[in-house]
Amino acid sequence: MTRVLHLLPERPDLQTRRSISALSSNAGAASCAVGSFARAVASLRRGEPFVPEVVHAWGMRALAAAVLGARTPIIFTPVEFPTRRAARWLGAVMAYRDVHAVCSAATQRRFLVERGVPLGRCHLIRPGVDFSRVRRRRDAGLRRRLGLVDDDHVILAAGESTLGAAHELAVWAAAIAHFVDARFKLLLWGRGPCAEASTRLARSLGRERVAVDAEAALGTPLEFEELLPAADAALVTARGPVATLPIAICMAAGLPIVSTVTYSVAELLEDRHTAVMVPRPAARLLARRLLDLKDDAAAQWSISDMARTEAYEYFSLTRFVEQFGTAYEQVAAGKKVEIPQPPPGAGRRFHQRV
């Protein structure tokens, strides 16, 4: 079993945390956060906490520490979407160090390859959903604790509130839908650098009850999946690259999804197939789709059922761990990295999307 050391940011996002948790179940794995950069480099040079066969760096800061401190091969996974400068630096590092990039989305991989990262050292492994965490049965008690009533139509904003996720657009869309039908409410996880700004926007609109910050309302930390039983639908308002795991979790939960269109979102969702999508990120269009979908039970069932099917086909946690296990073994042995991809499942064949 390959000995792997995971270097992670001090405040990893949901996708990074879950990925490292799944991969650390390997008996030969350990993880440590890059707090003090100098200390992280020194620890790697001393072989602390152990001498790994592969160092897996999550994010650019961790990669820099690994390049300076580790003597072993390195796997790099972007935590945020790479910048042009980061792509150039990565390409330069690969010229003199054994570094392989493993991206979580094809959009990331294409961006790096187009900017000089060798194709043979840039790979794709999509994140895995822990289906044991996904509970879909409606939880009336949780809704009451969040200040929601049985008649409310609760829209869950997918994932953390980040710049790319654009949850302020979700607030605008929910406010418009709420004006038409007062039962519409937006549920925010309450995490991410833009979480406070999103709830502040709802208050500034004079509709403070339209958006609920889940962690603030309950006064306790929650995992994202714990919010699923309180939601009737999900809303993806991404304007730029976002982590795909929260979207995949909503798919696995069978929540009807309304979404904007970006390159990364389009890797998971297709209009009228697994979601209802809008051609541009406009609050009125999103609100219109939310209102229409609420009154169309057949469309809700169709897109949520296919989204659930594709989530189970393409975002298996077992597949994720096996693919990374293969990558670790090949990188440690100095072999060519060839990551097996799952064959098309019944959902894609049925809809002729292969």
C-alpha positions in Angstrom: 0.0 0.0 0.0 1.5 3.4 -1.1 2.5 5.7 1.8 1.0 9.1 1.0 1.3 12.4 2.9 -1.5 14.9 2.2 -0.7 18.6 2.5 -3.8 20.6 2.8 -4.8 24.3 3.4 -5.6 25.5 6.9 -9.2 26.0 5.9 -10.1 23.4 3.3 -13.4 23.6 1.5 -16.0 20.8 1.6 -14.7 19.1 -1.5 -11.1 19.0 -0.3 -12.1 17.9 3.2 -14.2 15.0 1.9 -11.6 13.9 -0.6 -8.8 13.8 1.9 -11.0 12.0 4.5 -11.8 9.3 1.9 -8.2 8.9 0.8 -6.8 9.0 4.4 -8.7 5.7 5.1 -5.7 4.1 3.5 -3.5 2.7 6.3 -0.4 4.2 4.7 -1.8 7.8 4.5 -1.5 10.8 6.8 -2.5 14.5 6.4 -1.2 17.8 7.8 -2.3 21.4 7.3 0.2 23.9 5.9 0.1 26.5 8.6 3.5 28.0 8.9 5.0 27.6 5.4 8.6 27.5 6.7 7.7 24.9 9.3 5.9 22.8 6.7 9.0 22.8 4.4 11.3 21.9 7.4 9.0 19.0 8.5 9.1 17.6 5.0 12.9 17.8 4.8 13.1 16.0 8.2 10.7 13.3 7.1 7.9 14.3 9.6 5.5 12.8 10.4 7.0 10.0 8.2 8.8 9.5 4.9 6.1 9.1 2.2 6.4 7.5 -1.2 4.2 10.3 -2.6 3.3 13.8 -1.4 -0.2 14.9 -2.4 -0.4 18.7 -2.3 -3.8 20.3 -2.2 -3.6 23.9 -3.5 -0.8 26.1 -4.7 0.6 26.9 -1.2 0.9 23.2 -0.3 2.5 22.5 -3.7 5.2 25.2 -3.1 5.9 23.6 0.3 6.1 20.1 -1.3 8.5 21.3 -4.1 10.8 22.9 -1.6 10.7 20.3 1.1 9.9 16.9 -0.3 12.3 14.6 -2.2 9.5 12.2 -3.3 7.2 12.4 -6.3 4.3 14.9 -6.0 0.7 14.9 -6.9 -1.0 18.3 -7.1 -4.7 18.9 -6.9 -6.0 22.5 -7.4 -8.2 23.7 -4.6 -9.2 26.9 -6.4 -9.4 27.3 -10.1 -5.8 27.9 -11.3 -4.7 31.3 -12.5 -2.6 31.8 -15.7 0.3 32.6 -13.5 -0.2 29.4 -11.4 -0.4 27.3 -14.6 2.9 28.8 -15.9 4.6 28.2 -12.6 3.3 24.6 -12.5 4.6 23.9 -16.0 8.0 25.3 -15.0 8.2 23.2 -11.9 7.4 20.1 -13.9 10.5 20.7 -15.9 12.7 19.7 -13.0 10.5 17.9 -10.5 8.3 14.7 -10.8 4.9 16.4 -10.4 1.6 15.2 -11.7 -1.5 17.3 -11.6 -4.8 15.6 -10.9 -7.8 17.8 -11.5 -11.4 17.4 -10.2 -13.0 18.8 -13.4 -12.3 18.6 -17.1 -12.5 22.4 -17.2 -9.5 22.6 -14.9 -7.5 20.0 -16.8 -8.1 21.7 -20.1 -7.1 25.1 -18.7 -3.8 23.7 -17.5 -3.0 21.8 -20.7 -3.8 24.7 -22.9 -1.2 26.8 -20.9 1.7 24.4 -21.2 1.2 21.7 -18.6 2.1 18.4 -20.4 -1.0 16.3 -21.2 0.6 13.1 -19.9 1.1 14.6 -16.5 -2.3 16.2 -16.1 -5.1 13.9 -15.2 -8.8 13.9 -14.3 -10.4 12.3 -11.2 -13.9 13.5 -10.4 -14.9 13.8 -6.7 -16.8 11.1 -5.0 -20.1 11.4 -3.1 -20.4 9.6 0.2 -23.9 8.3 -0.4 -24.2 7.1 3.2 -24.4 10.8 4.2 -27.2 11.6 1.8 -30.7 11.5 3.4 -33.6 12.7 1.3 -36.6 12.0 3.5 -38.1 15.3 4.6 -37.4 16.4 8.1 -40.2 18.5 9.5 -38.4 19.0 12.8 -35.3 20.4 11.1 -37.4 22.8 9.1 -39.1 24.1 12.2 -35.7 24.6 13.9 -34.7 26.6 10.9 -37.8 28.8 11.2 -39.5 27.2 8.2 -43.0 26.0 8.1 -44.5 23.0 6.3 -46.0 25.1 3.4 -42.7 26.8 2.6 -41.0 25.9 -0.6 -37.3 25.7 0.4 -34.6 26.3 -2.1 -31.1 25.1 -1.1 -28.2 27.1 -2.4 -25.6 24.6 -3.4 -22.4 24.5 -1.4 -20.4 27.2 0.2 -20.9 30.9 -0.5 -17.9 31.8 -2.6 -17.2 34.4 -5.3 -17.7 31.9 -8.0 -20.9 30.4 -6.5 -22.5 33.9 -6.6 -25.0 33.2 -3.8 -26.0 36.9 -3.9 -27.7 36.0 -7.2 -29.5 33.2 -5.4 -30.8 35.8 -2.9 -32.1 38.0 -5.7 -33.8 35.1 -7.4 -35.4 33.9 -4.2 -36.5 37.4 -3.3 -38.3 37.7 -6.7 -39.9 34.3 -6.4 -40.9 35.2 -2.8 -42.6 38.4 -4.0 -44.7 36.3 -6.3 -45.3 33.4 -3.9 -44.4 34.1 -0.2 -43.8 30.4 0.4 -40.4 30.5 -1.4 -37.5 30.6 1.0 -33.8 30.3 0.4 -31.6 28.1 2.6 -27.9 29.0 2.8 -25.4 26.7 4.5 -23.7 29.7 6.1 -20.1 28.8 5.2 -17.7 30.4 2.8 -16.0 33.8 2.4 -19.2 35.4 1.0 -21.8 33.9 3.4 -22.2 37.0 5.5 -22.6 39.2 2.5 -25.4 37.0 1.1 -27.5 37.2 4.3 -26.7 40.9 4.6 -28.1 41.4 1.0 -31.3 39.6 2.0 -31.8 42.0 4.9 -31.0 45.1 2.8 -33.8 44.0 0.4 -36.2 44.3 3.3 -36.9 40.6 3.0 -34.8 39.2 5.8 -37.1 36.1 6.1 -36.5 35.1 2.5 -33.0 33.7 3.3 -32.1 31.5 6.2 -28.4 31.0 7.3 -28.6 27.5 8.5 -25.6 27.4 10.9 -26.5 30.8 12.3 -30.2 29.8 12.8 -29.3 26.6 14.6 -26.2 27.9 16.4 -24.2 24.8 15.6 -21.9 23.6 12.8 -23.6 21.4 10.2 -22.5 19.2 7.3 -23.9 20.2 4.0 -25.8 16.9 3.6 -27.7 17.6 6.9 -29.5 20.4 5.0 -30.9 18.1 2.3 -34.0 16.9 4.3 -35.0 20.5 4.8 -35.0 21.4 1.1 -37.5 21.0 -1.8 -35.2 22.0 -4.6 -31.6 23.2 -5.2 -30.3 26.3 -6.9 -26.9 26.6 -8.6 -26.1 30.3 -9.4 -22.4 29.9 -10.4 -20.9 32.6 -12.5 -17.5 31.1 -12.6 -15.6 27.9 -11.7 -17.0 26.2 -8.6 -16.4 23.0 -6.7 -18.5 20.2 -8.3 -19.0 18.0 -5.2 -21.9 20.1 -3.7 -23.7 19.9 -7.0 -23.1 16.1 -7.2 -24.5 15.8 -3.6 -27.7 17.6 -4.6 -28.0 15.3 -7.6 -27.6 12.2 -5.5 -30.3 13.5 -3.1 -32.7 13.7 -6.0 -33.4 17.4 -5.5 -34.8 19.2 -8.6 -32.1 21.6 -9.6 -32.3 25.0 -11.3 -29.0 26.2 -12.5 -27.0 28.8 -14.5 -24.7 27.6 -17.2 -20.9 27.6 -16.8 -18.2 25.3 -18.2 -17.8 23.5 -14.8 -21.5 23.2 -14.1 -22.2 21.9 -17.7 -19.9 18.9 -16.9 -22.6 17.7 -14.5 -25.9 19.1 -15.6 -27.8 19.3 -18.8 -30.9 21.3 -19.4 -34.2 19.4 -19.2 -32.2 16.2 -18.5 -30.8 16.6 -15.0 -31.7 20.2 -14.3 -33.6 23.2 -15.5 -31.0 25.8 -16.7 -31.0 29.4 -17.7 -29.0 30.8 -20.7 -27.5 33.7 -18.6 -27.1 34.4 -14.9 -30.1 36.7 -14.4 -32.2 36.7 -11.2 -35.5 37.1 -13.1 -34.8 34.1 -15.3 -33.9 32.0 -12.3 -36.9 33.1 -10.4 -39.1 32.2 -13.4 -37.6 28.8 -13.6 -38.1 28.2 -9.9 -41.8 29.2 -10.1 -42.4 27.1 -13.2 -40.7 24.0 -11.8 -42.6 24.2 -8.5 -45.9 23.8 -10.5 -44.6 21.0 -12.8 -44.5 17.7 -10.8 -43.6 15.7 -13.9 -40.5 17.9 -14.7 -39.4 17.7 -11.1 -39.6 13.9 -11.1 -37.9 13.6 -14.5 -34.8 15.7 -13.9 -34.3 14.6 -10.3 -34.6 10.9 -11.1 -32.0 11.2 -13.9 -29.7 13.4 -11.8 -29.8 10.8 -9.0 -29.0 8.0 -11.6 -26.0 9.9 -13.0 -24.7 10.8 -9.6 -24.6 7.2 -8.6 -23.0 6.2 -11.9 -20.3 8.9 -12.1 -19.6 10.1 -8.5 -19.1 6.9 -6.6 -16.7 7.3 -3.6 -15.4 3.8 -4.3 -14.4 4.8 -7.9 -12.8 7.9 -6.6 -10.6 6.1 -4.0 -9.7 3.3 -6.5 -8.6 5.9 -9.2 -6.4 7.8 -6.7 -5.0 4.5 -5.4 -4.0 3.6 -9.0 -2.4 7.1 -9.5 -0.4 6.8 -6.2 1.0 3.4 -7.1 2.0 4.5 -10.6 3.6 7.8 -9.5 5.5 6.1 -6.7 6.8 3.4 -9.1 7.8 6.0 -11.7 5.4 4.5 -14.2 3.3 6.1 -16.8 0.1 7.3 -15.1 -3.0 5.9 -16.7 -6.2 6.3 -14.7 -9.1 4.0 -15.7 -12.4 5.8 -16.3 -15.7 4.2 -15.6 -17.7 2.9 -18.6 -20.9 4.8 -19.6 -23.8 3.7 -17.4 -27.4 3.0 -18.1 -28.5 6.6 -17.7 -26.1 7.9 -20.4 -26.8 5.0 -22.8 -30.6 5.5 -22.5 -30.3 9.2 -23.3 -27.8 8.6 -26.1 -25.2 10.9 -24.5 -22.2 8.5 -24.9 
